[in-house]
C-alpha cells in the first residue's frame, strides 16, 4: 500500500484509490490532490491490503479500477462498499465493460466512471458518491423501524414531448434544445433531450457537447442496462439537462428499428418524473412515428412561408387520420430567422388551427447562440426568440399539471385511452386488421 498519513479536515471528502493495471489511478490521484475540499488518502496497489487500508484510513469515497481484478477476489468489493465499510465505492471501467459494471452493481457500488473521462467528471462523481453516503449514514443513524403497510406506489413517469416539422430547416433543433433547458429551469425536474434525427442530428453541436455515447451505441446494450447505468450513459449539460445524441455515422441509423426506439423512450420515461424532449427528424417514416407515438405532447413547428404552411396543413390532416389527440398538439410559428408579410390570422386561417405560440424574430441572437453552442434562453433570455420558447415551456407545464390533476371524486376516472391501430400513412382503404 502506498498511502500517506494525512490529517484531513472533517469537512473534506476523504478519497482512497485502488489501482489497476493502467496509469489512470496515478492521474486520478493527482487530480484529487489538487482539488480543494478533497483529501487524498493514498493508492492501494495490492488487493490483499485493501481492507486494511479502508479500516485504517476510513475513506468517504473509494475509487476502484476494475482492471485490478477485484471481482475475482470473492466478496471483497462488497466488503469495501457501504454499509459494510461506511464508504462509497466508484467503479472505474472501460466503456465496453458493461458486464463488469453490472456485476459490480450487485456488490453495492454507489457509482461508476467509464474511461476515458475528464477531471470535471471525476470530481463530480466523487462529490455525488459522497452525498449518497452522507445520506445513507443519516438514514442508518436514524435507524427507522420498518412497519407493514400498503405497497409502494410506482414512481411517476416522465412525459414525452416530440418537436417535429414536416419541413426541414424551420428551427426544430433550436426550439427542442432550448425548450428542454427552459423546462428544466421552470420545473427543476429531470429533463432529458434526445436527438431523434438519426442521420443528420446536430444537438451535440447546438449544445457544444462531445461524447462517445449515442443512440447508436446505446440501443444494442439497452437490455443489459438497469436504470442507474442508463442514466449514467446520458451526457450532463451545464444547464442541468441530460442529453442523448444521434448516431455519429450514417450507417448506424440503418440498423435502428422502431421498436427499439419505443423501448428507449419507455426506459427514459421510467428514470423519474419530468420530461423527455425529442428533436424528431422531418421525414414521416417508422422511426419518427415511433418517437411521436411514445410522447404525450407534440410540438409542430412551421414558418410563415407558403411551402412550410402547405406541408404543415397536410401533416395536421395526417395526424387526424392516425388518431393523434390534437388537444395535446402545440402549433408553433417560428419567426426567429426572418420577417414575413403574412399576418398571424392569415396563417391560422391557412392551417385551420390556432397558433399556440409565436417565436419572435431574433436572427442575430439565435445564430450567435448556435455558433457558440450556448442555448439562446441562457445567453439572450430577453430576446424575442427566448421569451417565446420560455412561454412555450410554461404552456406545456400548465397542460402537464392539468393532465396530472386528480379528478373530482364524483367524476369517475376515465379509462386509459387507447390509440387506434395505425394504418399506413398513404393507405386509402381499411387495414387488414380492421
C-alpha positions in Angstrom: 0.0 0.0 0.0 1.2 3.5 -0.8 -1.0 5.6 1.4 0.2 8.8 3.0 -0.5 9.6 6.7 -2.6 12.7 6.3 -4.8 14.7 8.7 -7.7 15.9 6.6 -10.3 18.3 8.0 -13.7 16.9 8.8 -15.3 18.9 6.0 -13.0 17.3 3.3 -14.1 14.3 1.3 -11.6 11.5 2.1 -10.6 9.6 -1.1 -8.8 6.3 -1.4 -7.8 4.7 -4.7 -7.5 1.0 -5.5 -5.2 0.9 -8.5 -5.5 -1.2 -11.7 -3.1 -2.0 -14.5 -3.2 1.3 -16.3 -1.9 4.7 -15.3 -5.4 6.2 -14.7 -5.1 5.7 -11.0 -2.0 7.9 -10.7 -3.7 10.6 -12.8 -6.8 10.4 -10.5 -4.5 10.8 -7.5 -3.0 14.0 -9.0 -6.5 15.4 -9.6 -7.7 14.6 -6.1 -4.6 16.0 -4.5 -5.1 19.3 -6.3 -8.8 19.7 -5.5 -9.8 21.9 -2.6 -12.3 20.2 -0.4 -10.9 16.7 -1.0 -8.3 14.8 1.0 -6.2 12.2 -0.9 -5.5 9.2 1.4 -3.3 7.2 -1.0 -3.2 4.4 -3.5 -3.6 0.7 -2.7 -1.8 -1.4 -5.3 -2.1 -4.8 -3.6 -5.7 -6.0 -3.2 -4.8 -8.1 -0.1 -4.1 -4.8 1.6 -7.3 -3.0 0.6 -9.4 -3.9 3.6 -6.6 -3.0 6.0 -6.3 0.4 4.3 -10.0 1.1 4.5 -10.1 0.2 8.2 -7.1 2.3 9.0 -7.9 5.4 6.9 -11.7 5.4 7.0 -12.3 6.9 3.5 -15.5 8.5 2.4 -15.1 7.5 -1.2 -13.1 4.6 -2.8 -12.2 4.8 -6.5 -11.7 1.2 -7.6 -10.1 0.4 -11.0 -11.9 -2.8 -12.2 -8.7 -3.8 -14.1 -7.3 -4.6 -10.6 -9.2 -7.9 -10.9 -11.2 -7.2 -7.7 -14.2 -9.2 -9.0 -12.0 -12.3 -8.8 -11.5 -11.8 -5.1 -14.7 -13.2 -3.7 -16.9 -10.6 -1.9 -14.0 -8.1 -1.4 -15.9 -5.4 -3.4 -19.0 -5.9 -1.2 -16.8 -5.6 1.9 -15.4 -2.3 0.6 -18.8 -0.9 -0.1 -21.2 0.8 2.3 -22.9 0.0 4.7 -20.2 -2.7 5.5 -17.3 -0.2 5.3 -19.2 3.1 5.6 -17.5 4.2 2.3 -19.0 4.9 -1.1 -17.3 2.9 -4.0 -17.0 4.2 -7.5 -16.0 1.6 -10.1 -13.7 2.7 -12.9 -14.0 0.6 -16.1 -13.7 0.8 -19.9 -16.7 1.9 -22.0 -17.3 -1.6 -23.3 -17.2 -3.4 -20.0 -20.9 -3.3 -19.4 -21.0 -6.8 -17.9 -18.2 -5.8 -15.4 -20.2 -2.8 -14.3 -23.4 -4.8 -13.9 -21.6 -7.4 -11.8 -20.1 -4.6 -9.7 -23.5 -3.1 -9.1 -24.5 -6.4 -7.4 -21.9 -5.7 -4.8 -23.4 -2.4 -3.8 -21.2 0.2 -5.6 -22.5 3.8 -5.5 -21.3 4.9 -8.9 -19.1 4.2 -11.9 -16.9 6.1 -14.3 -16.3 4.9 -17.9 -12.9 5.6 -19.4 -11.9 7.9 -20.9 -13.2 10.7 -18.6 -12.0 14.1 -17.6 -11.3 16.0 -14.4 -14.8 17.5 -14.1 -16.5 14.2 -14.5 -14.2 12.6 -11.9 -14.7 15.3 -9.3 -18.4 15.4 -9.9 -18.7 11.6 -9.4 -16.7 11.8 -6.2 -19.0 14.5 -4.8 -22.1 12.7 -5.9 -21.0 9.5 -4.3 -20.1 11.3 -1.1 -23.5 12.9 -1.0 -25.1 9.5 -1.3 -23.0 8.1 1.5 -23.7 11.0 3.8 -27.5 10.5 3.2 -27.1 6.8 3.9 -25.2 7.4 7.1 -28.0 9.7 8.2 -30.7 7.0 7.5 -28.7 4.4 9.3 -28.2 6.7 12.3 -31.9 7.3 12.5 -32.5 3.5 12.3 -36.1 3.6 11.4 -38.2 0.6 12.2 -39.9 -0.9 9.1 -43.6 -1.4 9.5 -46.0 -3.2 7.3 -48.1 -1.0 5.1 -49.5 -0.6 1.6 -47.4 -1.4 -1.3 -45.1 1.4 -2.6 -46.6 3.2 -5.5 -44.7 3.3 -8.7 -42.6 6.3 -9.3 -44.1 9.0 -11.6 -43.1 8.6 -15.3 -41.6 11.4 -17.3 -43.8 12.9 -20.1 -42.6 12.8 -23.7 -42.5 15.9 -25.9 -41.8 15.5 -29.6 -40.7 18.6 -31.6 -41.4 18.0 -35.2 -42.0 19.7 -38.6 -42.8 18.1 -41.9 -40.4 20.6 -43.5 -36.7 20.7 -42.6 -34.8 23.8 -41.7 -37.5 25.5 -39.8 -35.7 25.6 -36.4 -36.8 22.4 -34.7 -33.3 21.7 -33.2 -33.1 25.3 -31.8 -36.6 25.0 -30.3 -36.1 21.5 -28.9 -32.8 22.2 -27.2 -33.9 25.5 -25.8 -37.3 24.1 -24.7 -35.5 21.3 -22.7 -33.4 24.0 -20.9 -36.5 26.1 -20.3 -38.4 23.2 -18.9 -35.5 22.4 -16.5 -35.3 25.9 -15.3 -39.1 26.2 -14.9 -39.8 23.0 -13.1 -36.5 21.8 -11.5 -37.4 18.3 -12.6 -35.3 15.9 -14.7 -35.3 16.8 -18.4 -33.7 14.5 -21.0 -33.1 15.8 -24.5 -33.0 13.1 -27.3 -31.7 13.8 -30.8 -34.2 11.9 -32.9 -32.7 12.9 -36.2 -30.9 9.6 -36.6 -29.0 10.6 -39.7 -28.3 14.3 -39.5 -28.8 15.2 -35.9 -26.8 18.1 -34.5 -27.9 18.6 -30.9 -24.3 18.0 -29.9 -23.2 20.9 -32.0 -26.0 23.1 -30.8 -25.1 22.5 -27.2 -21.3 22.2 -27.6 -21.3 18.6 -26.4 -18.6 16.0 -27.0 -19.4 12.4 -26.1 -18.8 8.9 -27.5 -22.2 7.6 -26.3 -25.1 8.0 -28.7 -28.4 6.3 -29.6 -26.4 4.1 -31.9 -24.1 2.8 -29.2 -26.7 2.6 -26.5 -29.5 0.7 -28.2 -27.6 -2.6 -28.7 -26.9 -2.7 -24.9 -30.2 -1.3 -23.7 -31.5 -4.6 -22.3 -28.3 -5.1 -20.2 -28.6 -1.7 -18.5 -30.6 -1.0 -15.4 -31.9 2.5 -14.7 -28.8 3.7 -12.9 -26.5 2.6 -15.7 -28.8 4.0 -18.3 -28.9 7.4 -16.6 -25.1 7.5 -16.3 -24.7 7.0 -20.1 -26.5 10.3 -20.7 -24.4 13.4 -21.0 -24.9 16.1 -18.4 -25.2 19.6 -19.8 -24.3 22.8 -17.9 -28.0 23.8 -17.8 -28.8 20.6 -15.8 -30.5 18.7 -18.6 -29.3 15.3 -19.7 -28.6 14.6 -23.4 -28.6 11.6 -25.7 -27.1 12.5 -29.1 -27.8 11.0 -32.5 -25.6 8.3 -34.1 -22.3 9.8 -35.3 -22.3 7.7 -38.5 -25.0 7.4 -41.2 -24.8 3.6 -41.4 -25.6 3.3 -37.7 -29.1 4.7 -38.4 -29.9 1.9 -40.8 -29.6 -0.7 -38.1 -32.1 1.0 -35.7 -35.6 -0.4 -35.6 -38.8 1.5 -34.5 -39.5 -1.0 -31.6 -36.0 -0.2 -30.2 -36.8 3.5 -30.1 -40.2 2.8 -28.4 -38.3 0.7 -25.8 -35.8 3.5 -25.4 -38.5 6.1 -24.7 -40.2 3.8 -22.2 -36.9 3.3 -20.4 -36.0 7.1 -20.4 -39.5 8.0 -19.1 -39.0 5.5 -16.3 -36.0 7.3 -15.0 -38.2 9.7 -13.0 -40.7 12.5 -13.1 -40.0 15.2 -15.6 -39.8 15.5 -19.4 -38.2 13.7 -22.3 -37.8 16.1 -25.2 -37.2 14.6 -28.7 -35.9 16.6 -31.6 -37.6 14.5 -34.3 -36.5 14.0 -37.9 -38.7 15.8 -40.5 -39.3 12.6 -42.5 -42.6 10.8 -41.7 -41.1 7.3 -41.5 -41.5 4.5 -39.0 -38.6 5.6 -36.7 -40.0 9.1 -36.5 -43.5 7.8 -35.9 -42.2 5.6 -33.1 -41.0 8.8 -31.3 -44.3 10.6 -31.9 -46.3 7.6 -30.6 -44.2 7.5 -27.4 -44.8 11.1 -26.5 -47.7 12.7 -24.6 -47.3 16.1 -26.4 -46.4 17.1 -29.9 -44.8 20.5 -30.8 -45.4 21.1 -34.5 -43.1 23.9 -35.9 -43.8 25.9 -39.0 -42.6 29.2 -40.5 -44.5 31.9 -42.3 -43.7 30.6 -45.8 -46.3 29.2 -48.2 -44.5 25.9 -48.7 -44.0 25.4 -45.0 -47.6 26.2 -44.3 -48.8 23.8 -47.0 -46.7 20.9 -45.6 -47.9 21.7 -42.1 -51.5 21.6 -43.2 -51.0 18.3 -44.8 -49.3 16.9 -41.7 -52.2 18.1 -39.5 -54.6 16.2 -41.7 -52.4 13.1 -41.4 -52.5 13.4 -37.6 -56.2 13.2 -37.7 -56.1 10.1 -39.9 -53.5 8.5 -37.5 -55.7 9.1 -34.4 -53.5 11.6 -32.6 -55.0 13.9 -30.0 -54.8 17.4 -31.4 -55.6 18.8 -28.0 -52.1 17.7 -27.0 -50.5 19.3 -30.0 -48.9 22.7 -29.8 -48.6 24.5 -33.1 -45.6 26.9 -33.1 -45.0 29.6 -35.6 -41.3 30.4 -35.8 -40.4 33.9 -37.0 -36.9 33.9 -35.4 -34.9 33.8 -38.7 -37.0 36.1 -40.9 -39.8 38.6 -41.0 -42.9 37.9 -43.1 -45.8 39.9 -44.6 -48.1 37.1 -43.6 -50.3 38.0 -40.6 -51.0 35.6 -37.8 -54.7 35.4 -38.6 -53.8 34.5 -42.2 -51.5 31.7 -41.0 -54.2 30.4 -38.7 -56.8 30.5 -41.4 -54.5 28.6 -43.8 -53.8 25.9 -41.2 -57.3 25.7 -39.9 -55.9 25.7 -36.3 -54.9 28.3 -33.8 -51.2 29.0 -33.2 -50.3 28.1 -29.6 -47.0 30.1 -29.5 -45.1 32.5 -31.7 -41.3 32.5 -31.6 -40.3 36.1 -32.2 -37.7 37.5 -34.7 -34.2 37.2 -33.3 -31.9 36.1 -36.1 -28.7 37.6 -34.6 -29.1 36.2 -31.1 -30.2 32.7 -32.4 -27.4 32.4 -34.9 -24.8 33.6 -32.3 -26.1 31.1 -29.7 -25.9 28.3 -32.2 -22.4 29.2 -33.3 -21.2 29.3 -29.7 -23.1 26.2 -28.6 -25.0 28.1 -25.8 -28.8 27.9 -25.6 -30.5 31.3 -26.5 -32.6 31.1 -23.4 -29.4 31.2 -21.4 -27.4 33.6 -23.5 -30.1 36.0 -24.6 -33.0 35.4 -22.2 -34.6 38.8 -23.1 -34.6 38.2 -26.9 -37.9 37.7 -28.6 -37.0 34.1 -29.5 -36.0 33.2 -25.9 -39.2 34.8 -24.5 -41.3 32.8 -27.0 -39.6 29.5 -26.0 -40.0 30.2 -22.3 -43.7 30.9 -22.9 -44.0 27.6 -24.7 -42.4 25.8 -21.8 -45.0 27.4 -19.5 -47.8 26.3 -21.7 -46.6 22.7 -21.7 -46.1 22.7 -17.9 -49.6 24.1 -17.4 -51.0 21.4 -19.7 -49.0 18.8 -17.8 -50.3 20.0 -14.4 -53.8 19.9 -15.7 -53.3 16.4 -17.0 -51.9 15.2 -13.7 -54.5 16.9 -11.5 -56.7 14.5 -9.6 -60.3 14.2 -10.9 -63.2 15.1 -8.5 -64.4 12.1 -6.6 -67.9 12.4 -8.1 -66.4 12.1 -11.6 -65.3 8.6 -12.5 -61.7 8.3 -13.6 -61.6 8.0 -17.4 -60.3 4.7 -18.8 -56.9 4.8 -20.3 -57.3 6.0 -23.9 -56.1 3.6 -26.5 -54.9 5.0 -29.8 -56.5 3.1 -32.7 -54.2 0.8 -34.6 -52.5 2.9 -37.2 -52.9 2.4 -40.9 -50.2 3.0 -43.4 -49.7 6.7 -44.0 -51.0 6.7 -47.5 -53.4 3.8 -47.4 -56.9 4.6 -48.6 -58.9 1.6 -47.5 -59.3 -0.3 -44.3 -56.3 -2.2 -43.0 -56.1 -6.0 -42.9 -56.7 -5.8 -39.2 -60.0 -3.8 -39.5 
